[in-house]
Amino acid sequence: MLTSIVASTTTTSSISTGVLLITTPVGLPEYGVLAVIVLIVLLSVREVLSVSPKWSKSLDCTLKMAIMPLVIVFVAIVVFKLSHLR
């Protein structure tokens, strides 16, 4: 009877360890791609609108506020990818 209790305890602990390793993802790569696409679109919109008559300082400021965080995210993605290549 004592051996069956010990055997079931070791089986349970090894199963739970395997589940913990499976459910801990590293990063969210699909959102990184989305951030890069949005950055490219916003930079393109800024270039096109900069030559239009509707261009103003407030529009420039608004676009910069949207672009700068995405540039930081882009740099972080590049650094993360390069650090995992080594």
N, CA, C and O of each residue as an XYZ file, in Angstrom:
344
protein
N       0.826     -1.189      0.000
C       0.000      0.000      0.000
C       0.872      1.254      0.000
O       0.539      2.231     -0.672
N       1.955      1.245      0.725
C       2.836      2.406      0.802
C       3.501      2.679     -0.549
O       3.694      3.842     -0.905
N       3.846      1.670     -1.288
C       4.477      1.879     -2.590
C       3.529      2.505     -3.599
O       3.977      3.288     -4.436
N       2.273      2.204     -3.557
C       1.343      2.797     -4.520
C       1.146      4.283     -4.239
O       0.956      5.055     -5.179
N       1.184      4.705     -2.992
C       1.045      6.123     -2.659
C       2.277      6.890     -3.131
O       2.141      7.988     -3.673
N       3.451      6.348     -2.943
C       4.680      7.002     -3.359
C       4.735      7.090     -4.884
O       5.143      8.117     -5.428
N       4.336      6.041     -5.568
C       4.365      6.040     -7.027
C       3.396      7.069     -7.595
O       3.734      7.749     -8.564
N       2.209      7.205     -7.026
C       1.249      8.179     -7.541
C       1.711      9.607     -7.263
O       1.413     10.507     -8.049
N       2.424      9.835     -6.174
C       2.926     11.167     -5.860
C       3.999     11.588     -6.857
O       3.993     12.732     -7.312
N       4.901     10.710     -7.201
C       5.953     11.057     -8.161
C       5.369     11.252     -9.553
O       5.850     12.112    -10.291
N       4.374     10.505     -9.932
C       3.744     10.678    -11.233
C       3.051     12.036    -11.329
O       3.143     12.712    -12.354
N       2.369     12.429    -10.278
C       1.673     13.715    -10.271
C       2.655     14.873    -10.359
O       2.403     15.837    -11.082
N       3.765     14.799     -9.641
C       4.723     15.904     -9.667
C       5.406     16.000    -11.027
O       5.688     17.109    -11.480
N       5.679     14.896    -11.686
C       6.327     14.975    -12.992
C       5.355     15.488    -14.053
O       5.773     16.165    -14.992
N       4.088     15.181    -13.920
C       3.105     15.685    -14.876
C       2.920     17.183    -14.700
O       2.869     17.915    -15.688
N       2.820     17.645    -13.479
C       2.615     19.082    -13.263
C       3.832     19.888    -13.709
O       3.669     21.016    -14.175
N       5.028     19.355    -13.585
C       6.218     20.052    -14.055
C       6.192     20.192    -15.568
O       6.560     21.239    -16.101
N       5.758     19.139    -16.271
C       5.659     19.201    -17.725
C       4.641     20.229    -18.181
O       4.866     20.915    -19.178
N       3.550     20.348    -17.489
C       2.523     21.317    -17.859
C       3.019     22.734    -17.660
O       2.706     23.609    -18.466
N       3.787     22.986    -16.606
C       4.313     24.322    -16.373
C       5.260     24.750    -17.487
O       5.266     25.916    -17.883
N       6.045     23.829    -17.985
C       6.971     24.163    -19.051
C       6.241     24.424    -20.362
O       6.697     25.236    -21.168
N       5.145     23.768    -20.585
C       4.406     23.941    -21.832
C       3.646     25.263    -21.847
O       3.536     25.891    -22.899
N       3.125     25.694    -20.718
C       2.242     26.857    -20.701
C       2.951     28.186    -20.452
O       2.276     29.201    -20.282
N       4.267     28.222    -20.422
C       4.957     29.496    -20.221
C       5.567     29.956    -21.544
O       6.697     29.584    -21.860
N       4.836     30.759    -22.321
C       5.373     31.225    -23.599
C       6.395     32.346    -23.394
O       6.384     33.033    -22.373
N       7.268     32.517    -24.369
C       8.265     33.578    -24.312
C       7.864     34.636    -25.333
O       8.073     34.449    -26.532
N       7.296     35.737    -24.874
C       6.935     36.839    -25.757
C       5.665     36.601    -26.541
O       5.061     35.531    -26.467
N       5.268     37.612    -27.294
C       4.099     37.533    -28.149
C       4.491     37.982    -29.555
O       4.296     39.146    -29.906
N       5.039     37.080    -30.362
C       5.571     37.487    -31.663
C       4.517     38.010    -32.634
O       4.833     38.843    -33.483
N       3.270     37.542    -32.530
C       2.255     38.011    -33.475
C       1.926     39.482    -33.256
O       1.575     40.179    -34.209
N       2.031     39.965    -32.035
C       1.782     41.375    -31.783
C       2.965     42.241    -32.204
O       2.783     43.419    -32.512
N       4.143     41.693    -32.223
C       5.308     42.422    -32.708
C       5.194     42.725    -34.191
O       5.544     43.819    -34.634
N       4.712     41.770    -34.952
C       4.506     41.971    -36.384
C       3.440     43.038    -36.605
O       3.583     43.885    -37.487
N       2.385     43.002    -35.818
C       1.323     43.999    -35.928
C       1.855     45.401    -35.623
O       1.488     46.360    -36.301
N       2.702     45.525    -34.628
C       3.280     46.823    -34.279
C       4.154     47.357    -35.405
O       4.132     48.556    -35.685
N       4.918     46.495    -36.050
C       5.773     46.925    -37.157
C       4.923     47.365    -38.351
O       5.247     48.352    -39.011
N       3.845     46.643    -38.628
C       2.957     47.022    -39.736
C       2.311     48.381    -39.472
O       2.246     49.225    -40.366
N       1.834     48.592    -38.248
C       1.222     49.876    -37.899
C       2.261     50.999    -37.993
O       1.940     52.100    -38.439
N       3.491     50.729    -37.581
C       4.555     51.733    -37.683
C       4.801     52.112    -39.139
O       4.927     53.296    -39.452
N       4.872     51.144    -40.021
C       5.090     51.422    -41.444
C       3.938     52.238    -42.020
O       4.161     53.177    -42.784
N       2.713     51.883    -41.658
C       1.548     52.619    -42.156
C       1.567     54.063    -41.653
O       1.334     54.989    -42.431
N       1.840     54.264    -40.375
C       1.864     55.623    -39.828
C       2.984     56.468    -40.433
O       2.792     57.656    -40.690
N       4.148     55.866    -40.661
C       5.232     56.611    -41.302
C       4.867     56.985    -42.740
O       5.202     58.075    -43.204
N       4.188     56.093    -43.434
C       3.738     56.389    -44.801
C       2.700     57.502    -44.813
O       2.758     58.400    -45.653
N       1.756     57.447    -43.888
C       0.732     58.484    -43.793
C       1.369     59.832    -43.480
O       0.965     60.858    -44.027
N       2.345     59.829    -42.617
C       3.018     61.090    -42.259
C       3.727     61.697    -43.471
O       3.674     62.909    -43.682
N       4.387     60.855    -44.261
C       5.076     61.350    -45.452
C       4.094     61.909    -46.476
O       4.348     62.953    -47.076
N       2.986     61.224    -46.675
C       1.998     61.684    -47.653
C       1.330     62.974    -47.183
O       1.155     63.911    -47.962
N       0.962     63.015    -45.911
C       0.277     64.201    -45.400
C       1.196     65.411    -45.251
O       0.720     66.546    -45.215
N       2.474     65.188    -45.166
C       3.392     66.318    -44.983
C       3.441     67.228    -46.210
O       3.830     68.389    -46.088
N       3.063     66.740    -47.369
C       3.045     67.576    -48.574
C       1.636     68.051    -48.925
O       1.452     68.761    -49.913
N       0.651     67.669    -48.132
C      -0.719     68.078    -48.426
C      -1.023     69.429    -47.775
O      -0.332     69.837    -46.841
N      -2.044     70.115    -48.260
C      -2.406     71.411    -47.663
C      -3.032     71.275    -46.273
O      -3.155     72.275    -45.564
N      -3.420     70.099    -45.875
C      -4.037     69.901    -44.562
C      -2.994     69.700    -43.456
O      -3.364     69.483    -42.302
N      -1.720     69.768    -43.781
C      -0.653     69.552    -42.812
C      -0.612     70.698    -41.810
O      -0.668     71.867    -42.193
N      -0.514     70.365    -40.533
C      -0.427     71.390    -39.494
C       0.474     70.888    -38.373
O       0.847     69.716    -38.337
N       0.812     71.781    -37.473
C       1.653     71.394    -36.338
C       0.945     70.394    -35.426
O       1.575     69.478    -34.898
N      -0.353     70.570    -35.243
C      -1.084     69.655    -34.364
C      -1.161     68.251    -34.977
O      -1.094     67.257    -34.254
N      -1.301     68.167    -36.310
C      -1.300     66.854    -36.972
C       0.073     66.208    -36.858
O       0.180     65.002    -36.635
N       1.120     67.009    -37.010
C       2.483     66.503    -36.866
C       2.714     65.972    -35.452
O       3.296     64.902    -35.271
N       2.259     66.717    -34.462
C       2.424     66.305    -33.059
C       1.647     65.020    -32.772
O       2.139     64.135    -32.072
N       0.451     64.924    -33.307
C      -0.374     63.724    -33.101
C       0.283     62.495    -33.709
O       0.329     61.433    -33.088
N       0.788     62.645    -34.923
C       1.441     61.504    -35.568
C       2.731     61.120    -34.849
O       3.054     59.937    -34.739
N       3.464     62.113    -34.360
C       4.694     61.796    -33.614
C       4.380     61.050    -32.321
O       5.117     60.148    -31.922
N       3.281     61.432    -31.669
C       2.898     60.737    -30.428
C       2.511     59.286    -30.697
O       2.663     58.437    -29.818
N       2.021     58.991    -31.882
C       1.682     57.612    -32.227
C       2.904     56.842    -32.728
O       3.015     55.636    -32.506
N       3.816     57.538    -33.401
C       4.961     56.868    -34.022
C       6.069     56.567    -33.024
O       6.661     55.490    -33.087
N       6.368     57.468    -32.118
C       7.518     57.289    -31.220
C       7.439     56.040    -30.335
O       8.445     55.340    -30.214
N       6.304     55.726    -29.715
C       6.253     54.471    -28.948
C       6.446     53.238    -29.820
O       7.038     52.247    -29.391
N       5.936     53.309    -31.062
C       6.114     52.174    -31.962
C       7.561     52.030    -32.411
O       8.018     50.914    -32.660
N       8.287     53.131    -32.518
C       9.715     53.061    -32.832
C      10.460     52.378    -31.683
O      11.353     51.562    -31.911
N      10.088     52.716    -30.462
C      10.712     52.077    -29.292
C      10.414     50.580    -29.278
O      11.297     49.773    -28.987
N       9.179     50.208    -29.589
C       8.811     48.790    -29.655
C       9.596     48.100    -30.766
O      10.061     46.975    -30.586
N       9.747     48.759    -31.908
C      10.499     48.186    -33.018
C      11.952     47.926    -32.623
O      12.496     46.860    -32.912
N      12.572     48.895    -31.968
C      13.964     48.722    -31.520
C      14.054     47.577    -30.509
O      14.996     46.786    -30.548
N      13.080     47.487    -29.608
C      13.084     46.396    -28.628
C      12.938     45.040    -29.310
O      13.574     44.070    -28.899
N      12.112     44.964    -30.340
C      11.944     43.705    -31.077
C      13.242     43.317    -31.765
O      13.642     42.153    -31.725
N      13.905     44.281    -32.398
C      15.168     43.995    -33.086
C      16.229     43.532    -32.092
O      16.943     42.566    -32.358
N      16.338     44.203    -30.963
C      17.316     43.808    -29.947
C      16.998     42.405    -29.412
O      17.901     41.588    -29.230
N      15.718     42.132    -29.164
C      15.313     40.822    -28.667
C      15.646     39.724    -29.678
O      16.175     38.676    -29.307
N      15.338     39.962    -30.950
C      15.633     38.959    -31.994
C      17.124     38.748    -32.149
O      17.575     37.614    -32.313
N      17.900     39.825    -32.099
C      19.348     39.681    -32.245
C      19.976     38.984    -31.047
O      20.959     38.258    -31.198
N      19.427     39.195    -29.874
C      19.992     38.544    -28.686
C      19.697     37.046    -28.677
O      20.437     36.278    -28.063
N      18.642     36.627    -29.340
C      18.321     35.197    -29.382
C      18.996     34.475    -30.538
O      18.898     33.251    -30.626
N      19.670     35.181    -31.415
C      20.410     34.541    -32.500
C      21.728     33.974    -32.012
O      22.251     33.029    -32.603
N      22.268     34.527    -30.957
C      23.598     34.091    -30.473
C      23.535     32.839    -29.693
O      24.564     32.351    -29.224
